Amino acid sequence: MLILEHCKDQPVKLSASEARKLGGEIAGWTVFDDRIGKTFSFASNQETMNFANAVAWIASRQNHHPEMNISMNTCTLTWFTHSLAGLSRNDFICAAKVEALFLV
């Protein structure tokens, strides 16, 4: 399970088919242009900021950081591995951990 994994220091770039397969394991996320992304909607700006802070905590713990676009009631996350100019398993691990925020 991706959620139980931790990001690796030296990730390997995934093929397009590997990325699509892993993308299918995380509901609501879209694989596109060597990235994985999702937009989250919230009832208030405070909920949006709480979410952004939780994502920042996950990113810090995994030492793998997304692009974040934060507005009043939405936050769009895009994960990709900059050093590989594409997707690695790390991107899917972090997306799974973010998705788990909604399981509690």
C-alpha positions as CSV (number, residue, x, y, z in Angstrom):
1,M,0.0,0.0,0.0
2,L,1.4,3.4,-1.0
3,I,0.2,5.1,2.2
4,L,2.5,2.9,4.3
5,E,5.6,3.6,2.2
6,H,8.1,6.4,2.6
7,C,9.8,8.4,-0.1
8,K,13.2,7.3,-1.3
9,D,16.2,9.6,-1.5
10,Q,17.1,8.4,-5.0
11,P,13.9,7.7,-6.9
12,V,13.5,6.1,-10.3
13,K,11.5,7.7,-13.1
14,L,8.4,5.7,-13.9
15,S,7.3,4.8,-17.3
16,A,3.9,6.1,-18.6
17,S,2.3,2.7,-18.0
18,E,3.7,2.4,-14.5
19,A,2.4,5.9,-13.7
20,R,-1.1,5.1,-15.0
21,K,-1.2,1.9,-13.0
22,L,-0.2,3.7,-9.7
23,G,-2.6,6.6,-10.5
24,G,-5.4,4.1,-10.6
25,E,-4.7,3.2,-7.0
26,I,-5.5,6.8,-5.8
27,A,-9.1,7.9,-6.3
28,G,-9.7,11.3,-7.9
29,W,-6.1,12.0,-8.9
30,T,-5.2,12.6,-12.6
31,V,-2.0,11.7,-14.2
32,F,-1.0,14.2,-16.9
33,D,2.2,15.5,-18.5
34,D,4.5,13.6,-16.2
35,R,2.6,14.9,-13.2
36,I,-0.2,13.8,-10.8
37,G,-2.7,16.3,-9.6
38,K,-6.0,17.0,-7.9
39,T,-8.0,20.0,-6.8
40,F,-9.6,19.9,-3.4
41,S,-12.6,22.1,-2.4
42,F,-13.5,23.3,1.0
43,A,-16.4,25.1,2.8
44,S,-14.2,28.0,4.1
45,N,-10.8,29.6,3.8
46,Q,-9.8,28.3,7.2
47,E,-10.4,24.7,6.1
48,T,-8.4,25.3,2.9
49,M,-5.5,26.7,5.0
50,N,-5.7,23.8,7.5
51,F,-5.5,21.4,4.6
52,A,-2.5,23.3,3.1
53,N,-0.7,23.1,6.4
54,A,-1.4,19.3,6.7
55,V,0.0,18.8,3.2
56,A,3.1,20.9,4.1
57,W,3.6,18.6,7.1
58,I,3.4,15.5,5.0
59,A,5.8,17.0,2.4
60,S,8.3,17.9,5.1
61,R,8.2,14.4,6.7
62,Q,8.7,12.8,3.3
63,N,11.2,15.4,2.0
64,H,9.2,15.6,-1.2
65,H,7.2,18.8,-2.0
66,P,4.3,19.5,-4.3
67,E,3.3,22.6,-6.3
68,M,0.4,24.1,-4.4
69,N,-2.1,26.6,-5.8
70,I,-4.2,27.9,-2.9
71,S,-7.3,30.1,-3.3
72,M,-10.2,31.0,-1.0
73,N,-11.9,27.6,-1.0
74,T,-9.7,25.4,-3.1
75,C,-6.2,23.9,-3.1
76,T,-4.7,22.3,-6.2
77,L,-1.8,20.0,-5.7
78,T,0.6,18.8,-8.3
79,W,3.3,16.2,-7.6
80,F,6.2,15.4,-9.8
81,T,9.9,14.7,-9.2
82,H,11.8,17.7,-10.3
83,S,15.2,15.9,-10.4
84,L,13.8,13.4,-12.8
85,A,11.6,15.8,-14.8
86,G,8.8,13.3,-14.4
87,L,7.0,11.0,-12.0
88,S,8.5,8.7,-9.4
89,R,6.9,6.4,-6.9
90,N,7.5,9.2,-4.4
91,D,4.8,11.3,-6.1
92,F,2.2,8.6,-5.6
93,I,3.3,7.9,-2.0
94,C,2.7,11.6,-1.2
95,A,-0.6,11.7,-3.0
96,A,-1.8,8.7,-1.2
97,K,-0.8,10.2,2.2
98,V,-2.7,13.4,1.3
99,E,-5.8,11.4,0.3
100,A,-5.7,9.6,3.6
101,L,-6.3,13.0,5.4
102,F,-10.0,12.5,4.3
103,L,-10.3,9.0,5.8
104,V,-10.4,10.3,9.4
